Amino acid sequence: MASTQAAERGYSATKDQLLKRLNRIEGQVRGVGRMVEEDRYCIDVLTQISAVQAALDKVALGLLDDHAAHCVLGAGEEDRDAKTQELMAAVGRLMRRG
């Protein structure tokens, strides 16, 4: 039988902080759009894009850390290998971006 309760995630304890950070990043992205609308200098736009990417990377690293601590280390012996492979695939995707 499917549970109606949401599964606890590794980031559950810091969910409010994570959402605040993501909202701030969303505002930065909107700011980049305004810069383009205002025909701002290319290098200034690129600098802001770099800041957004760095902020997203920080969020991603935090989520990876939470996943490793909660989902991988907290997994049962039968699930640990699969969770580890899942973690490493996520790391690989993050490293290939760009």
N, C-alpha and C positions, 0 to 999 in steps of 0.2 A: 504494500500500500504506500502511495506517495505521501510524503509529509507536506503539510501546508506551511510549516515553519521554514523560513529561509535558512540555508546552511551558513554556519559561521565561517567567515573568511579570515585569513591571516591579518588583514587590515581592519577588521571590525573595530578593534580598540581605538584606532586612530582615524576612523572614517570621517568624522567632522573636520579634522585637520586636513585630510586628503582632499575633501570636497572644497575647502577654502582655498587650498593651493591650486586646484584645477580651475576654480572660478577666477582666481588672479591671472592664471595663464590665459584663460579665455579672454579676459580684458586686454592682456598684452596682444593677443592675436587681432582683436578688433582695432587696437591702436595701430598695428602694422597696416591694416586695411585703410585706416584714415590717412596714414602717412602716404600711401600710394595715391589715394584720392587727391591729396594736397600736393602731389608731384614733388615730394621731398627728395633730397639727395640720395642717390642709390646706396652709398656706403652707410648712411644713417639707417636706411631700411634694412640693409643686410645685418647691421649691428643688432637691431632689434630682433630680427629673425634668429640670430645666433643666441640671444638671451632667452627667447621662447624655447628653442631646442634644448638649451642647457637646463631650463626649468623642467621640461618634460623628461629629460634624462634623469634628473634627480628624483622625480616621481617614480619613474620606471625602476630605478635602483632600489628605492624604498619598497616597492611592491615585490621585487625579486627577493629582497631580504626577508620580508614578511612571509612570502611563499616558502622560502627555504626553511625558516624557523617553524612555521605553523603547519604547512601542508606536507613538506618532505619529512622533516624530523618527527612530526606528529603522526605520520602515516603508520599503519600497521606494517609488519614485516612483509606481508604479501603484496602491498601496494607501493612500498618504498622505491623499488626500482623504476616503476612506471612514473612515479612522481618526480624522481630525479631526472629521468629522460625528458619529461615535460619541461622541467626547469631549464635544462641545458638547451633545449630547442628554443625556448624563449630568449635565453641569453644570445644564442646564435642569431636570431632574428634582429635583436637590438644591435648587435655588432655589425651586421651587414647593411644596415640602413645608411643612406648617404650616397 
